Amino acid sequence: MEAFAHPGDGRLGCLLIHGLTGTPEEVHPLGEHLARLGYATEAPMLPGHGTSVDDLRRVTWRDWYAGVLSAWDRLGERTSERRFVAGVSMGALLSLHLAHERADEVAGAALLAPALTLRAQSRAEHAVWLSRLPWLPRALEILDKGKGRRTSKSYSQVAMRAVGELVRLQRTVRAELSEIRVPTLILEGGEDLTVAVGTGEVIERALGATVKRRLLYPTSFHILTEGDNASAVVNEIAAFFADRADERIPLPQLPE
């Protein structure tokens, strides 16, 4: 799925950010629900995504963040009151960095399976060292991801240089957590095979925000907008954002 946007009614807006190797399809169910509530939305395709995995070899996390900022500013042109951000996995880390850098603009953040620490974190750390090499054979540079529990489209492979950039983003965000005051919702899946167990709790404790909420969906996998709990996840995010809005908006519920 390509980038998407909804015009909204001009009051509230939400930026939606997909994860590493993914596409905006990961956040499409949330975007559609928020659009029905009148939100303007922006869901960009991050640099290096939606084409070929080889393109991931040529971008840095700052390129991803530049794409986020461009979409955030476009959203601001169509939003008169408050803007929110929601991100999946790596997109959740970019959401946190945005909340740090644009604290006076972000009214609330929803973090879906935030990838601050991975189950395979030690392997990811090795990628930082590999990414410093001027040249890598393709067998080391591009690796198969293996089978995953998801229905949304994504690359079936990952570039190790991109994994190294993810680790650099993790380090940046980890150092910023105590300074982030934006109201934050953290959502986790009990069957997540990508993010390390306990990561959400670590983020919750470290955040400087006074308004923060963490929920675990025991039967959900990494992409929380898929599967049996997808509607509950979407409704929870919409309710959290509505509580942050100046005036509470009506909240039609998706069927559970």
Residue pairs with C-beta under 8 A, 6 or more apart in sequence:
1 23
1 24
1 25
1 28
1 152
1 153
2 23
2 24
2 45
2 50
3 24
3 42
3 43
3 44
3 45
4 24
4 28
4 31
4 41
4 43
5 40
5 41
5 42
5 43
5 74
6 31
6 34
6 35
6 39
6 40
6 41
7 40
7 78
8 35
8 38
8 39
8 40
8 41
8 78
8 79
9 38
9 40
10 40
10 78
10 79
10 80
11 38
11 79
11 80
11 81
11 82
11 245
12 37
12 38
12 39
12 40
12 79
12 81
12 82
12 83
12 84
12 241
12 245
12 249
13 39
13 40
13 41
13 42
13 75
13 76
13 78
13 79
13 82
13 83
13 84
14 30
14 31
14 34
14 39
14 40
14 41
14 42
14 75
14 83
14 84
14 85
14 86
14 241
15 41
15 42
15 43
15 68
15 71
15 72
15 75
15 83
15 84
15 85
15 86
15 95
15 98
16 24
16 27
16 30
16 31
16 41
16 42
16 43
16 85
16 86
16 87
16 91
17 27
17 43
17 44
17 46
17 68
17 85
17 86
17 87
17 88
17 91
17 92
17 94
17 95
18 24
18 25
18 26
18 27
18 43
18 45
18 46
18 49
18 87
18 88
18 91
19 26
19 87
19 88
19 89
19 90
19 91
19 92
19 115
19 154
19 223
20 89
20 90
20 115
20 158
20 162
20 163
20 166
21 49
21 53
21 56
21 145
21 154
21 155
21 157
21 158
21 162
22 49
22 88
22 89
22 91
22 152
22 153
22 154
22 223
23 45
23 49
23 50
23 152
23 153
23 154
24 31
24 43
24 44
24 45
25 152
25 153
26 88
26 91
26 152
26 154
26 223
26 225
27 43
27 86
27 87
27 88
27 91
27 225
28 43
28 152
28 225
29 225
29 226
29 230
29 234
30 86
30 225
30 233
30 234
30 237
31 41
31 43
33 234
33 235
33 238
33 254
34 41
34 238
34 241
35 41
36 252
37 238
37 242
37 249
37 250
37 251
37 252
38 249
40 75
40 78
40 79
41 75
42 71
42 72
42 74
42 75
43 71
44 67
44 68
44 70
44 71
45 67
46 64
46 67
46 68
46 91
47 55
47 59
47 63
47 64
47 66
47 67
48 55
48 56
48 57
48 58
48 59
48 63
48 64
48 162
49 55
49 56
49 155
53 142
53 155
53 157
53 158
53 159
54 142
54 159
56 155
56 158
56 159
56 161
56 162
57 141
57 142
57 159
57 161
57 162
59 162
59 165
60 165
60 168
61 165
61 166
61 168
61 169
61 172
64 90
64 94
64 165
64 169
65 94
65 97
65 98
68 94
68 98
69 98
72 83
72 85
72 98
72 102
72 105
75 83
76 83
76 105
81 245
81 246
82 107
82 108
82 244
82 245
82 246
83 105
83 106
83 107
84 106
84 107
84 108
84 109
84 110
84 241
84 244
85 95
85 98
85 99
85 106
85 108
85 109
85 110
86 95
86 109
86 110
86 111
86 112
86 237
87 93
87 94
87 95
87 109
87 110
87 111
87 112
87 114
88 112
88 113
88 223
88 224
88 225
89 112
89 113
89 114
89 115
89 194
89 195
89 222
90 115
90 166
90 169
91 112
92 111
92 112
92 113
92 114
92 115
93 114
93 115
93 116
93 166
93 169
93 170
93 173
94 169
95 109
95 110
95 111
96 109
96 111
96 114
96 173
96 176
96 177
96 180
96 184
96 203
97 169
97 172
97 173
97 176
98 106
98 109
99 106
99 109
99 180
99 182
99 184
100 173
100 176
100 179
100 180
103 180
103 181
103 182
106 182
107 182
107 183
107 241
107 244
107 245
108 182
108 183
108 184
108 185
108 240
108 241
108 244
109 182
109 183
109 184
109 185
110 184
110 185
110 187
110 237
110 240
110 241
111 184
111 185
111 186
111 187
111 200
111 203
112 187
112 224
112 225
112 233
113 187
113 188
113 189
113 192
113 194
113 195
113 222
113 223
113 224
114 186
114 195
114 199
114 200
114 203
115 166
115 170
115 194
115 195
115 199
116 170
116 173
116 174
116 195
116 199
116 202
116 203
117 170
117 195
117 196
117 199
117 202
118 124
118 194
118 195
118 196
119 193
119 194
119 195
119 196
119 197
121 196
124 163
124 164
124 166
124 167
125 167
127 160
127 161
127 163
127 164
127 167
128 164
128 167
128 168
129 164
130 136
130 140
130 160
130 161
130 164
131 160
131 161
131 163
131 164
131 165
136 160
136 161
140 160
141 159
141 160
141 161
142 157
142 158
142 159
142 160
143 157
143 158
143 160
144 156
144 157
145 155
145 156
145 157
145 158
148 193
148 194
148 222
149 191
149 193
149 221
149 222
149 223
150 221
150 222
150 223
150 226
151 223
151 226
152 223
152 225
152 226
174 206
177 203
177 206
177 207
177 208
178 206
178 207
178 208
179 208
180 207
180 208
180 209
181 208
181 209
181 210
182 209
183 209
183 211
183 212
183 240
183 244
184 207
184 209
184 211
184 212
184 213
185 212
185 213
185 214
185 215
185 236
185 237
185 240
186 200
186 203
186 204
186 212
186 213
186 214
186 215
187 200
187 214
187 215
187 217
187 224
187 233
187 236
187 237
188 195
188 199
188 200
188 214
188 215
188 216
188 217
188 220
188 224
189 216
189 217
189 219
189 220
189 221
189 222
189 224
189 229
190 216
190 217
190 218
190 219
190 220
191 218
191 219
191 220
191 221
192 220
192 221
192 222
193 221
193 222
194 222
195 222
200 214
200 216
201 214
204 212
204 214
211 244
213 240
215 236
217 224
217 229
217 232
217 233
219 227
219 228
219 229
220 227
220 228
220 229
220 233
221 227
224 230
224 233
225 233
225 234
231 253
231 254
231 255
231 256
232 256
234 254
235 251
235 253
235 254
238 251
239 251
242 248
242 249
242 251
